[in-house]
């Protein structure tokens, strides 16, 4: 209730009191004054300021939290997303010894003790076709061995169009495409398994 309304009601009440002292004048005027007081009190208690217009923004689109993660970057070729070729952080591994994550470390060494060497595999497709998203799932493990890397030899990994070295096959196993190697056969242009049983990252080639 506003201050002016309180003052007005107080004035009416005093007037009513004065009129009440004169019974002759109160009878014709008492009822209209009482009605005026009740009406003003009701309006003062029930009137509320209008609600401000809603400023709520439209509902944002819902992002599906169950969308499968993208394992590698075969189809990404944005220059802004490419990391520097040299990396100071060595790749990490999971519980199975597979190298994981978006690594760009290119220098590696063969630790597979097999004297026959580590198989390097490649299919009929070119590497450009393999790294194209339209190639679909890759069954690299069944591709023929086109060369071997002897134990303790070093090699350099090729970066995919997205700037990373790992390519995942249809079994979600990581592979590295060999760009060049130091072995006597100088095997290259083929894939080797990216697992601690076969290879390890090194800070530089020898």
Secondary structure, 3 states (H helix, E strand, C coil): CCHHHHHHHHHHHHHHHHHHHCHHHHHHHHHHHHHHHHHHHHHHHHCCCCCCCCCCCCCCCCCCCCCCCCCCCCCCCCHHHCCCCCCCCCCEECCCCEEECCCCCCEEEECCCCCCCEEEECCCCCHHHHCCHHHCCCCHHHCCEEEEECCCCEEEECCCCCCCCEEECCCCCEEEEEEEECCCCCCCCEEEECECCCEEECCCCC
